[in-house]
Amino acid sequence: MTGSKESRDYNAELRDTPEHKYAYNFDLDVMHRFMIRSFEPFFRSGNCLELGSFQGSFTKRLLDHFDDLTCVEASDAAIAKMNETLAGKVRCIHGTFEEVKLPTRYDNVVLTHVLEHLDDPVLVLKRINQEWLSEQGRLLLVCPNANAPSRQIAVKMGLISHHSAVTDAEREHGHRITYSLDTLERDARAAGLDVVYRTGIFFKALANFQWDRLLQTDIISDAYLEGCYQLGHVYPDLCASIFLVCRRGDVHAN
């Protein structure tokens, strides 16, 4: 199996890095749409900070909700690309999350499919808690899910050793950890954040490359996609991504 085309496709999908994070139409056309929908009930009025904007694909969706949007990105090339399409609409800051200095606090902080790439995720979450979240602000935190059925199937196929494994290919391309709901909450709490809501986004039994092929056919309807989204609320631990809403722990501590 490890030498088959299907195996190669699975292994390619595991290379989900900032440079390749939007390689799949499934991410752009399906997951981004449902991420925004999941976020909308928790958006606060005011400004927004997006950490790890890459080339701005998700940023465009945030612009539908925020007039004051700041993006922090470590890649010069990604910022240049984002400025080609979003110049004047967002404030781009070049820097790493560990070192960047930001001018204010934010009512909304968005971190999607980025935390798993960081060498010290708790340090960055601490900065969000202590420096960047406003008193009434919310952190909207999304990571790929170790327990997604598509990943569990890959384990049964012998492609990865266990659900939360970081494969050689993932490590080579920037992954440091594969989160599940319990370990993501662990790191949020270790950073002093107060987790106020937890769920999953989109029940997902197929790998991204399989979804991309199906989306080119009439097999998958909008009603089916809606069903997968709704089912994700019933089975959050079996979703493509896991989602936490957090507030500043220091403000609300007893």
C-alpha positions in Angstrom: 0.0 0.0 0.0 2.8 2.4 0.8 3.9 2.5 -2.8 0.4 3.0 -4.3 -0.9 6.2 -5.8 -3.5 6.5 -3.1 -0.7 6.2 -0.5 1.3 8.9 -2.2 -1.8 11.2 -2.3 -2.4 10.6 1.4 1.3 11.4 2.2 1.1 14.5 0.1 -1.9 15.7 2.0 0.0 15.4 5.3 2.3 18.1 4.1 -0.1 20.8 5.2 2.2 23.8 5.7 1.9 27.5 5.5 3.4 27.3 2.0 0.9 24.7 0.9 -2.0 25.1 3.3 -4.4 26.2 0.6 -3.4 23.6 -2.0 -6.8 22.0 -1.9 -10.1 23.4 -3.2 -11.7 21.6 -0.3 -9.9 24.1 2.0 -10.8 27.2 0.0 -14.4 26.4 -1.1 -15.6 24.2 1.8 -13.6 24.6 5.0 -13.1 28.3 4.8 -16.8 28.9 4.3 -17.8 26.7 7.3 -15.0 28.2 9.4 -16.4 31.7 8.9 -19.9 30.4 9.6 -18.6 28.8 12.9 -16.9 32.0 13.9 -19.8 34.4 13.2 -21.7 33.9 16.4 -18.6 34.8 18.4 -17.4 37.8 16.5 -17.1 40.9 18.7 -17.7 44.4 17.5 -14.4 46.2 17.0 -11.1 45.4 15.4 -9.6 42.0 14.3 -6.1 40.5 14.3 -5.4 37.6 12.0 -2.2 35.7 12.9 -0.7 33.8 9.9 -2.5 35.2 7.0 -0.4 33.6 4.3 -1.6 35.1 0.9 -4.9 36.3 2.2 -7.4 33.7 1.1 -9.1 33.5 4.5 -8.4 37.2 5.1 -10.8 38.1 2.2 -13.6 36.4 4.1 -12.8 38.3 7.3 -13.1 41.6 5.4 -16.8 40.9 5.0 -17.0 41.3 8.8 -14.3 43.8 9.9 -13.3 47.2 8.6 -10.3 47.3 10.9 -8.2 44.2 10.1 -4.5 43.7 11.0 -2.6 40.7 9.6 0.7 39.3 10.9 2.7 37.2 8.6 6.3 36.0 8.7 6.7 35.5 4.9 7.8 38.5 2.8 6.6 36.7 -0.3 3.2 36.0 1.2 2.7 39.6 2.3 3.7 40.8 -1.2 1.1 38.5 -2.7 -1.5 39.6 -0.3 -0.8 43.3 -1.0 -1.4 42.6 -4.7 -5.1 41.8 -4.0 -5.8 43.4 -0.6 -3.7 46.6 -0.7 -5.3 49.3 1.4 -7.9 47.0 2.9 -5.8 45.4 5.6 -2.8 46.4 7.8 0.0 43.9 7.1 2.8 43.5 9.7 5.8 41.5 8.8 7.2 39.5 11.8 7.1 36.3 13.8 4.5 35.8 16.5 7.3 35.3 19.1 8.9 38.7 18.5 6.4 41.0 16.8 5.3 44.2 18.6 1.7 45.2 18.0 0.4 48.7 18.6 -2.9 47.8 20.3 -5.2 45.1 21.7 -7.8 43.4 19.6 -11.4 42.5 20.0 -11.0 39.4 17.7 -7.9 37.3 17.3 -8.1 34.7 14.6 -5.6 31.8 14.4 -6.5 29.1 11.9 -4.3 26.1 11.0 -1.2 27.8 12.3 -0.6 26.8 15.9 0.5 23.3 15.0 3.5 24.8 13.1 4.9 26.7 16.0 7.9 25.7 18.1 6.4 27.1 21.3 2.6 27.3 20.8 2.0 28.0 24.5 4.3 31.1 24.3 2.3 32.5 21.5 -1.0 31.8 23.2 0.4 33.5 26.3 1.1 36.6 24.2 -2.4 36.5 22.8 -3.8 36.3 26.4 -1.5 38.8 28.0 -0.8 41.4 25.2 -3.2 41.2 22.3 -6.7 40.3 23.4 -8.9 43.2 24.6 -10.8 42.8 27.9 -13.9 41.6 26.0 -12.0 40.1 23.1 -12.2 36.5 21.8 -9.6 34.2 20.4 -11.0 32.0 17.6 -8.5 29.1 17.4 -8.7 26.3 14.8 -6.3 23.4 14.2 -6.4 20.2 12.1 -7.9 17.3 14.2 -5.8 14.2 15.0 -9.0 12.2 15.4 -10.6 13.1 12.0 -11.9 9.9 10.5 -9.8 10.5 7.3 -6.7 10.4 9.6 -7.9 7.4 11.5 -8.4 5.6 8.2 -4.8 6.5 7.3 -3.7 4.8 10.5 -5.7 1.6 9.7 -4.1 1.7 6.2 -0.7 1.7 7.8 0.3 5.1 6.5 0.8 6.7 9.9 1.5 5.1 13.2 -1.2 6.7 15.4 -3.7 9.5 15.3 -1.6 12.3 16.7 1.6 11.2 15.1 3.8 13.9 13.4 5.0 12.1 10.3 8.5 12.7 8.7 6.8 14.5 5.9 4.8 16.7 8.2 7.9 17.5 10.3 9.9 18.3 7.2 7.2 20.8 6.2 6.8 22.5 9.5 4.4 20.6 11.7 5.4 20.3 15.4 2.3 18.7 16.9 -1.1 17.2 15.8 -3.8 18.4 18.1 -6.9 16.8 19.4 -9.5 18.7 21.5 -8.0 17.7 24.8 -4.4 18.7 23.9 -5.5 21.9 22.3 -7.4 22.8 25.4 -4.4 21.8 27.5 -2.2 24.3 25.7 -4.9 27.1 25.8 -5.2 26.6 29.6 -1.4 26.5 30.1 -1.3 29.9 28.4 -3.8 31.3 30.9 -6.7 31.5 28.4 -10.3 30.8 29.5 -11.9 28.3 27.1 -15.5 29.3 26.7 -16.6 27.1 23.8 -15.3 24.0 22.0 -16.5 22.2 18.9 -15.5 20.7 15.6 -15.9 22.0 12.1 -17.2 19.6 9.4 -17.5 15.9 9.8 -14.8 14.5 7.5 -14.3 10.8 6.5 -12.4 11.5 3.3 -9.0 12.9 2.7 -8.7 16.4 1.0 -7.5 14.9 -2.3 -10.6 12.7 -2.4 -12.8 15.6 -1.6 -11.3 17.6 -4.4 -12.1 14.9 -6.9 -15.6 14.5 -5.7 -16.3 18.3 -5.8 -15.7 18.2 -9.5 -18.7 15.9 -9.9 -22.4 16.1 -9.1 -22.0 13.4 -6.4 -21.6 16.0 -3.6 -24.5 18.5 -3.2 -24.8 21.6 -1.1 -27.2 19.7 1.1 -24.6 17.0 1.7 -22.0 19.6 2.7 -24.5 21.1 5.0 -25.2 17.7 6.6 -21.5 17.2 7.2 -21.3 20.6 8.9 -24.3 19.9 11.1 -23.0 16.5 12.0 -19.8 18.1 13.1 -21.7 19.7 16.0 -22.9 16.3 17.1 -19.5 14.6 16.7 -16.9 17.4 17.2 -14.1 14.8 17.8 -14.7 13.4 14.3 -14.3 16.7 12.4 -11.7 18.0 9.9 -10.8 20.7 12.3 -11.2 21.5 16.0 -12.3 24.9 17.2 -11.9 26.7 20.5 -13.3 30.1 21.5 -11.2 31.7 24.3 -11.2 34.9 26.3 -8.5 36.5 28.5 -8.1 34.4 31.6 -6.6 37.2 33.7 -9.7 39.5 33.3 -12.2 36.8 34.3 -10.3 34.9 37.0 -11.8 34.8 40.4 
